[in-house]
Amino acid sequence: MTTVSARNKANKRRGADWEIELMTGLRSVGEDVERLRLTGAEDEGDLAIREDGGLFTIVEAKNAKFEPGPFLDEAERERLNYAKHRGLDPALVESVVIVKRRGKNWRKAFVLTTVEAYFGLDDAE
């Protein structure tokens, strides 16, 4: 019988393995990406990709049951935390969620964002 603690540990390991696979894959195609560390209540995401012009993309990497709404809400909070902790204008930081697909490599993962973020629209709830 598997305990909850053992199951949680296995899930965390799968998540960490996915982050490393994704980071390694992105680096292999020339992306400037670093793995971020957990910062408790003000987590900043899993990966940061430095773009030209001082822009950043924060990646929330998920290897879990597909829940797009909560995933995107988490990525948005972490985008704002990343900008705040570094004194960056939040407009220079975007976020995406990259969700692993079962049985597929990192190139076939899903990338989630909102229409608002994708098209650079003003926040108009």
NUKOL-744995 format. One record per residue (C-alpha): residue in one letter; x, y, z. Coordinates in steps of 0.2 Angstrom, whole numbers, plus 2048, in hexadecimal, padded with zeros to 3 digits. Each point is the difference from the previous one (the first is absolute). Layout:
! NUKOL-744995
aXYZ ...
//
This chain:
! NUKOL-744995
m800800800 t8078117FB t7FF80E80D v7FA8127FC s812806805 a8087F37F3 r7F38057F3 n804813803 k8127FD7FF a7FE7F67EF n7F680E7F9 k80C80D805 r80E7F67F8 r7F67FE7F0 g7FD813800 a813804803 d8057F47F2 w7F48087F4 e807812805 i8127F97FC e7FA7F87F0 l7F88107FA m80F80B805 t80C7F57F8 g7F67FF7F0 l7FD8137FF r813802803 s8047F47F2 v7F780B7F3 g809810806 e7F480780D d80880980F v7F67F780E e8047FE813 r7F77F580D l7F880A80E r7FF7FB812 l7F17FF80B t7FE81080A g7F17FB80B a7F080A7FF e80880B7F3 d8067F37F4 e8068077EF g7FD7F17F4 d80A7F27FB l80B8077F1 a8058117FB i8048037ED r80A8107FC e7FA8087F0 d80880E7F6 g7FC812806 g8007FC812 l7F07F57FF f7FD7F180A t7F47F17FE i7FC7F7810 v7FB7ED7FE e7F57F780C a8047ED7FB k7F37F4804 n8007ED7FF a7EF7FD808 k7ED7FF7FD f7FC80D7F3 e7F880F809 p80280F7F5 g7F780D80A p80A7FD811 f8107FE7F6 l7FE8117F7 d7FB808811 e8107F9808 a80B8067F1 e7F9811801 r804802813 e8117F97FD r80380C7F2 l7FC80F80B n80B7F980E y80F7FE7F4 a7FE8127FB k7FE807811 h80F7F6808 r80B8077F2 g7F98127FF l7FA7FD7EE d7F28087F7 p7F37F2800 a7FD8057ED l8117F87FD v7FB7EF807 e7F47F47F8 s7FB7EF806 v7FB7F07F8 v7FC7EF806 i8087F17F8 v7F77F0803 k8087EF7FD r7F67F47F4 r8007EE806 g80C7F67F5 k80780F7F6 n810809801 w802813805 r7FE8067EF k7EE7F97FF a7FA808811 f7F280C801 v803813802 l7F2809809 t7FD813801 t7F180B7FE v7FA8097F1 e80381180A a8137FB803 y8027F87EF f7FA8107F6 g80780D80D l7EF806804 d7FD80C80F d7F97F7810 a7ED8037FE e7F87F280B 
//
